[in-house]
Amino acid sequence: MPLWGTAQDKQYARQVIEKLTALDMHGRGYVMDGDEIAAHYIKEQMEVHGALAFDYNFYQDFSMTVNTFPGKMKVIVEEQVLTPGVDFLVKPSSGAASGNYNLMWTDWKALAHKEADFTMTPSEMRKTLMVVDPSGAETKEEKAFVQSLWGNPLGLVGVIVLTEDKLTWGVSQTQNPYIELEIKKDKLTKDTKTISLKIDAKYNPKHRCQNIVGFIEGKEEPDSFIVFTGHYDHLGHMGKDTYFPGANDNASGISMLLDFVKHYADYENQSKYSIAFIAFGAEEAGLVGSRHYVEDPVFPLEQIKFLVNIDLLGTGGEGITIVNATKHEKEYNTFLKLNEKKKYLAQVKKRGPAANSDHYFFSEKGVPAFFIYTMGGITAYHDIYDVAETLPLTEYEDVFKLITDFVKELEK
Ligand SMILES: [Zn+2]
């Protein structure tokens, strides 16, 4: 660490990631005020480092619908209590469940060929779950058919789809009027005829959420902005005892975003242009925060010279990918050249436009934007294993340097 000014601060980044992933932030989601607590912490950090607020307010509020799982999350199969997030997931759009249910094992192939005979009284239907084992679905059509069974085509009380894959969770803005469960295949055998469930699902029609926006004024052209963005929300809780920490997704990006605030606030590093920092809420629910922002920007979108969105920055052993690289060839080449010259990363991979993070609605509005994510290392993603302890931050310093070098090039 040099005595003059502040360079990238990996230790600080670690500290931020630990904070954001701790139990008291509840997976920065939709129960126990997780996202709000995280928002306050981020605002406070921006302030501490010297960022300014537009109109004296760091927050931009909005409201949204969301399905939540704040309470009980119990799945019992033949007296064995399954572990949430390890043995099963409740689908983000699932309705609530309570009681003992019968299982109806369904052959998806027979259903696909409309060969399944199905006779059940309405009262039987209300206590029967359809179980689907998608094994053998190989072609695109077969996979699509199995996927369509999540729609509960027989109109039963719910659907269970078995899986051998990694469990990957999400957030839904709607709630279906039936139960949806994904269970590890080895947890349920064909002899199993009943299941006991207690799942609290609560649909919130008006969840209050916020983006956090700050800036550091530019030395020469304060009305032109370089913008750094990243989402601070994650998936929250699946039941009161299980939460998704989201270390890589995206405590890692927020740690660098706050480190950028620290960096540019230092007089030594002050930019010619103003630098804005936006931490978005509700990305995981479908880019809700950033969509809200572009519809009601805090300063005109035309004043943005370039936007860099960072999401999933915790690795880097295999370099980075730049989304929108094909759209902004010149800027992509700047990244390539800097990386070659300074030998920062194994590769700077090019990718076309994609609606996969918060840069998307800015791009749609004509704002030049990149989305950068790191590659290699961990495979944890949208699961309970995305934790701070195993997040390597392999190339944290080099990614930081590459991006700040890029900003210097934009200043030329
Ligand atoms: Zn993310």
Boltz pocket constraint, residues with backbone or C-beta under 6 A from the ligand:
constraints:
  - pocket:
      binder: B
      contacts: [[A, 231], [A, 249], [A, 250], [A, 283], [A, 311], [A, 312], [A, 356]]
      max_distance: 6.0
